[in-house]
Amino acid sequence: MTGELVNYKEKQTALQVELDKWESYMTSNLCPAHVSAPRIIGAAVMSARSNPALLDCKEGTVLRAVIQCCQYGLEPDTPLQQCHILPYKKQAKLIVGYRGLIALAYNTGLIAGITAIPVYTNEDFEYRMTAQGAVLNHTPMIEGDKGDFRAVYCMVKLVDPQADVIIQVMSLDQVNHIMMKSPSRNSDNSPWKQDFDQMAIKTVIKRALKYMPLSPEKAERLMAAVAHDNAVDVGKESVDEAAAQVIVDGGLDPAMEVARPAEGPPDAYLNPPPKAVAVWNKLDRAELEKLFEANCQRMGDKFDTFDKSLSSLGTWPDASNQKLTRDQLELLMASSEIFLANNCGGG
């Protein structure tokens, strides 16, 4: 037993050292302005201390999850419960919580209020549709036997005073249908097993968000977090998880300083790291295009500079050209990653 404790202590120290190496990179290239990389790193280390199984996960997967936390601007496993880093099949996986989705939704500036509440069999509840819109009445019980889970609903009030309140309701059967798609639902660490109600709340929030007037400019992190969570729910690797793995595998070394490019892309732009290409090969063309488009959106008003620097080579494909070969798309991915790191603080 003593030997195991010493071993875990050594692993905790090694994890702390590894994450600390990335702090400057995360601050400069990943975290939004209002988010602290040291806080996220500290929260991740505390998470590993409270859940030692994370220390036995495949090397680099905890770092990958922390990189995603920085990209979304969410702190893992804190009292805010925005997101969680959990072990699954010897890999650390980032699970976005419903409170994290709510925080990201408010950050879009489009929402005045959002409420999501479970309904139980002993509570008075009415939901019906009329020509004038949805009618929902619910009297939650604050004491006594609420009964069993019956349904869950979400109401979203937009900042626009002329917009209708968005209402979505899901029955127990509908929530169970979503749960059954999760390959980890029977795992002891599965959030479905540990807190079904919270997972039901997150599920109905994601459904309600589909009806919001979102735009990539205002809701990029929210949309990315939802896409990641949807992929994790069905046991797949998300685009953001693959992108984070590229960074972990050396696609962008945190200790590497690359000079700001002058005219045209330097040789480094035209030679994507082999490990990065190996990860991109796991993605189909649509996923890779989505990842590249997300990088271009993060460039904002600097996209034209990026586009012109590439097209200045003459035979190099224009970044806005939709008819690209797979090889050209991978080269564009490499150049966009480096351009973001050098010119946009990583987005």
N, C-alpha and C positions, 0 to 999 in steps of 0.2 A: 504493500500500500504506500509506504514511504517513497519507494522508487517511482511509483506512478505519479505521486504528487510533485516530485522533483521534475519528472519528465514534462508534466503539464505546465509547470512554472517556467521551464526553459522554453517551451513552445509559446507561452504567452509573451515572454520577453522577446523572442524572435519575431513574433507578429507585430509587437509594438515598434520594434526597430525597423521592420520592413515598411510599415505604414508611414512612419515618421519620415522615411526617405522620400516619400511621395508628397509630403505636405505642401512644399513650395509649388510643385507642378499642379497639384489639385487646386490650390488657391489661384494660381495664375491662369489656368487653362480650363478648369471644369466648373468651379463653384460660381453661382450667381453672386452679385455684389453683397446681398444681404445674408449670405450663408458663410459659416466659418468652417474651413477644412479641419482645423485642429479639434473642433467640437465633434465633428463627424467621426474622425479617427478615434478620439477618446471614447465615444459612444460604442464604436465597433469593438474596441478592445474590451470594454466592460461587458459587452454582449458575449464575447468569447469566454470571459471569465465565468459568467453565469451559466453558459451553455458550452462546456468543454468539448462537446462533440464537434464544434466548429473547428477546434484545433486539430482534429483528425481529418478534416476535409482536404481534398486535393489541393496541392500547393498553388497559390495564386487565385483561388476562387473567392476567398474572403476579400482579397484586394479588389477583385473584379466587382464584387457587390458594393464595396465602399466607393469605387469609382462611379458606379451608377447612382449611389446616394448623393454624391457631389453634383452630378449632372442634373438630377431632379431637384436638388436643394432640400433633401429630407434627411432628418437625423434618425438613425436606426435604434430601435429598442430603448427609447427614452420614455418618460412618463407621457409625452405627447402622443406616443404610439402611431407615429406617421408611417413607419415601415419597420420591417423586421428582417434580420439576416438569419436564416435557418438552414440546418444541414439536411441534405436530401441526396441519398445515394452517394455519399462521400464528396458531395460538392456543396459549397455554400451558395444559397439562392436568396436573392432579394425579393421579399414579398411586400408589396405596397399595401398599407392599411387604408381603411376607409377614411380615417382622419387625414392621411396624407393626400388622398384625392380631394378632400374638401379644402385643404390648405392650398393646393395647386389650383383648384377651381376659383377660389377667392382671389388668388394672385393674378388671374386673367383680367380683373377689373370689370367683368361682365355680370357678376352675380351680386345681388343685394342680400340674399339669404338662401340657405339650403338646409333642409331638414330631412332626415331619414329615420324612420321608426318602425320597429317590428310590431306586429299585431298578434294577440293571443286569443285563444278560443273563448275565454270568459269575458272578453272586452266587447263593448258595443262598437260595431264597425259597419260602415256603409260605403260602398263605392259603386257608382253607376255613371254611364255616359248619357248626356242629353244633347240636343241640338245646340245648346248654348255652351257646351263644354262639359268637363268632368265635374262630378260632385263627390266629395270625399268628406265623411264625418267619422271621427274616431275619438272615443273617450278612453284614454289609457288608464289602467288601474295603477294606483300608486301604493296600494297595500292589498294584502289578501292573495288568494290563489289566482294567478292570471290564466292558468291553464296551459295548454301546449301551444307551440308556435303554429300560427295559422297563415300569416302573410307578412309582407313588408312593403313599405311605400316610401317614395321620395318626392318632395316638393321643392322646386327651384324657382325662386323669385329673381328675375333679372333686374338690372339697374334701369333698363328702359321702362319707364312707367306705362308705356302703351302695350308692352308685351304681356301675353297671358302667362300665368303661373304654369310651369311645366310639372305635370303629375304623372308618375309611373308607379304601378302597383304590380307586385309579383306574388303569386300564391306559393304555398309550400311545395306543391308539385313542380312549379316552374323553377324554384330555387334548387330543388333536388336534382332536376334535369341538368342544371349547370354544374352542380357538385359532382355528378356522376362522370363528367368529362375529365375530372382531375385524377391523374394516376396516383397522386399522393394522398387521396382522401382517407385511406385506411392506415396511413402511417401515424405513429404515435405523435410525431411532430407536426402533423397536418393541422393547419388552422381550421379546417372544416371540422376536425374532431375536437380541437381544443376550444373553439368558440364559434359555433355554428351561427349564432345570431349576428355577430359582427361580420362574418363572411356574407350573410344574406344582405346586410345593410350595404356592404361594398358592392355587391352584385347589382342591386337596384339603383345605386348611385351611378354606376357605369352605364346602365341602361338609360337613365335620365339624361346623362351627358350627351348621348347621341342626338338629342333633340335641341341642344343648345346651339346658338349661332356662333360657333367657334371659328377662329381663323388661325393659321399657322403663326402669324406674327404675335398674337396675344396668348395663345394656348399651346405653344410648342412643347413645354415641359409636361403639361397635363396630358396632352395627346400621346406623348412618348411613354409616360408612366402607365397609361391605360393600355397601350399596345403591348408593353412589356408584361403587364399583369395578365392580359388575355393569353399571351403565349405561355407563361408559366402555368396558368390554370390547366392547360391541356398537355403539359409536359414537354413543351417545345422550347428551343432557345430563341429568345427575342432578338430583334435587330440590335437593340441597345446592348444587350448582353454580349453579342458577338463583337460589337464595336469595342466594348470595354475589354474583351479578351485580346483584341488586337493590341491595345495599349499595354496590357499586362505582358504579352508575349514579346514585347520589344518594338512594336510598331512606332511608338513614340517613347523613347527612353527619357525618364524624368530628369536624368542628369545630363542629357544631351542638349547643348545649346546650338541652335541652327541660326546662321545669320539671316537677316531679313532679305528676301530675294530682290534683285534689281530687275533688269529687263529679262522677261522670259523665265521659264522654270529651270532651276539648276538641275544637275544630274540626279540629285537626291529625289527630285520630284518624279523622275522618269524611271526610278528603280524601287518599286514598293518592296518592303521587307518580306522575305520569303514566308515568315511566320504569319504576317498579316494576310498574304495571299492565301495561305492554307486555311485561315479562318473564313475569308471571303468565299472560298470555294464551297463552303458548307451552305451558303445562301443561294437561293435561286435569283434569277435576274431581277425580278420585281422587288425582292427584299434589298438587293444591292442598290438598285436605283433609288429606293426609298431612303436608304442610308445616305447616299450621295446628295439627294435633294434636301435632306435635313441639314447636312453640312452647308450647302449653299444658302439655305435660309438663315442659318446662324451668322453668315457673313454680313447680312444686312446690306447697307449701302456700299460695302466694299466688294460686293460680288462682281461688279463691272471690272474692277481692278484685277481680280482673280481671272475672270474670263479673258480679258485682253492679254494678260501675261502669258496665258497658254496659247492663245491663237496667234501670238506674235511669232511663233515658230513656223508659221506657214502651213505645214502639213499636219500640225497638231489639231485635233478636233475641237471645234468650238464647244465650250462647256454647256451651252444651251441647245446644242444639236441633239436631237432625240435618236438619231440613227448611229449608234455607237456599237462597236464590237465589244465582246466581253472583255478582251484585253485592254481596250481603250478605257472602258468603264472602271476597271481595277486601277489603272494608272491615274485616272481622274480622282478616284477615292484617295489614293496616296497623296496626291498633290493638294487635295482639299484639306486633309488632316494637317499637313505641314503648314499650309497657308493660315488655317485657323490658329494654330499654335503660335505662329510668328506675328500675325497681324490683328487677330481678333480676340486674343486671350482665350482661345479654345471655345468661344461662344458662350 
